[in-house]
Amino acid sequence: MSDFYLKPGDTVSLEQHVSAEAIRAFADVSGDHSPNHVDEQAMAASAYGRVIAHGALMVAYMSACSTAIVERVQGVRERETPVSLGYDRVRFLKPVFAGDTLRLDYTIRDVDPERRRTVAEIRIVNQEGELVSVAEHILKWVVTP
C-alpha cells in the first residue's frame, strides 16, 4: 500500500451529550416529528418509558467524526475534497435518550489509494458502556483539478 493521508487503525473519538433540545431541533430540521421522538406522554406508556433520539441523529454525529478525522490532515483541502459516499451496515442497537452521553469512535479500516477511498468502522457507546449504534463509512478523496 502506498502512502495515503490516513492508514488503517487511525482513530478519532468524539463525545456528544444528547439533550432534549437537540432531539427537538433535529425533529424540526428533519421534519420527523414521530411521537417516538417528540411526545413525552405517549412514550411514557411505551416500552421505552420516554422519547428516544432519532437514528438519523446518530448518523449526523457520525458525520462529525468523519469531519474530525479529515481535519487532522494538514492542507488536504488544497489538494483534494473529501466527500462522503455513504454509510453502510448502519444499525441502531439500543435506544438513545435525552441526557445520554455518547462516545463515538471512528476508526479507519481500509485504505484504497488507487480509488481514493477510505472505509471506517464507527461505534457509538453510551455512558453505561453499552454499544448503541454501529456503521461503516466510505469517504472519497476527490482530487482538485
Secondary structure, 3 states (H helix, E strand, C coil): CCCCCCCCCCEEEEEEECCHHHHHHHHHHHCCCCHHHHCHHHHHCCCCCCCCCCHHHHHHHHHHHHHHHHHCCCCHHHHEEEEEEEEEEEEECCCCCCCCEEEEEEEEEEEECCCCEEEEEEEEECCCCCEEEEEEEEEEEEECC
